[in-house]
Amino acid sequence: QVQLVESGGGLVQAGGSLRLYCAAFGSIFGINTMGWYRQAPGKQREMVETIFSAVSTNYADSVKGRFTISRDNAKNTVYLQMNSLKPEDTAVYYCNVLRPSGLGTMYNYWGQGTQVTVSS
């Protein structure tokens, strides 16, 4: 079992910055990909950025050049640096991790979510 604890959300003006944190606890060995998803009112959850290594990341076109994901494997933590925030970035942001089951599949874990609100 993996438990995820998120923090760093809040209210910020357009053009401002926030940094999200997500720490993993429990059965943390062998964690594969870590990342961030978000869900805005009236919309489905979407991928923001994911990371396997410093040179292996994936990101949504809407955040390219503005958001940067990173991870600290020693601390079992993933970060999302969000710059040049826009009102359309307003959403609940969820941490996600994938961990091999040992049976040829992946376990998928989610954090409780942290609210990010960007005022215009």
C-alpha positions in Angstrom: 0.0 0.0 0.0 1.2 3.5 -0.8 -0.2 6.7 0.8 0.3 10.1 -0.7 0.3 13.4 1.2 -0.1 16.6 -0.9 0.5 20.2 0.0 1.3 23.6 -1.5 -2.1 24.6 -3.1 -3.7 27.9 -2.5 -4.9 31.1 -4.0 -2.7 33.1 -6.3 -3.1 36.0 -8.7 -2.8 35.4 -12.5 0.9 35.4 -13.4 2.0 34.2 -10.0 3.6 30.9 -8.9 2.9 28.0 -6.7 4.9 24.9 -5.8 3.1 21.6 -5.0 4.5 18.8 -3.0 3.6 15.2 -2.7 5.3 12.7 -0.4 4.8 8.9 -0.6 4.7 6.6 2.4 4.2 2.9 2.9 5.2 0.4 0.3 7.4 2.8 -1.6 10.0 0.6 -3.0 9.9 0.2 -6.7 7.8 3.2 -7.4 7.7 3.8 -11.2 6.1 7.0 -12.5 5.0 9.9 -10.3 2.9 12.8 -11.5 0.2 15.3 -11.2 -3.3 15.4 -12.5 -6.0 18.0 -12.1 -9.8 18.3 -12.3 -11.5 21.6 -12.9 -15.2 22.2 -12.3 -17.3 20.5 -14.9 -14.4 18.7 -16.5 -12.8 15.3 -16.2 -9.5 14.6 -14.6 -6.6 15.3 -16.9 -2.9 14.6 -16.8 -0.7 17.7 -16.1 2.8 16.3 -15.8 4.4 12.9 -15.0 8.0 11.9 -14.4 10.0 8.7 -14.4 13.4 10.3 -14.4 14.9 13.7 -14.9 15.1 13.1 -18.6 11.9 11.2 -19.0 8.8 13.4 -18.4 5.4 13.9 -20.0 3.3 17.0 -19.9 0.1 18.5 -21.2 0.4 21.1 -24.0 -1.6 23.6 -21.9 1.2 23.8 -19.3 4.3 23.5 -21.5 6.9 26.1 -20.7 5.1 27.1 -17.5 5.0 24.0 -15.2 8.0 21.9 -14.2 7.9 18.5 -12.5 10.7 17.0 -10.5 11.2 14.2 -8.0 13.5 13.4 -5.1 13.7 9.6 -4.9 15.6 9.7 -1.6 12.7 11.6 -0.1 10.0 9.8 -2.1 8.6 13.2 -3.1 7.4 14.7 -6.3 7.1 18.4 -6.9 5.2 20.6 -9.4 6.6 24.1 -9.9 3.8 26.2 -11.5 4.8 29.6 -13.0 2.8 32.1 -15.0 -0.4 30.7 -13.6 -3.7 31.4 -15.5 -7.3 31.4 -14.3 -7.8 28.3 -16.4 -5.3 26.5 -14.2 -7.8 26.6 -11.4 -8.5 23.0 -10.3 -8.0 20.4 -7.7 -4.6 18.9 -8.3 -4.0 15.2 -7.5 -0.8 13.4 -6.9 -0.4 10.0 -8.6 2.1 7.2 -8.4 2.5 3.9 -10.2 4.2 0.9 -8.5 4.8 -2.6 -10.0 2.7 -5.3 -8.3 5.2 -8.0 -8.9 2.6 -9.8 -10.9 3.2 -8.0 -14.2 0.8 -5.1 -13.5 0.9 -1.7 -11.9 -0.8 -0.4 -8.8 -2.2 3.1 -9.2 -2.4 5.4 -6.2 -4.0 8.8 -5.7 -3.6 11.6 -3.2 -6.5 13.4 -1.6 -6.1 16.5 -3.8 -5.0 20.1 -3.2 -7.0 23.1 -4.4 -5.3 25.6 -6.7 -7.2 28.8 -7.4 -5.9 31.5 -9.8 -7.7 34.8 -9.7 -7.9 37.0 -12.8 
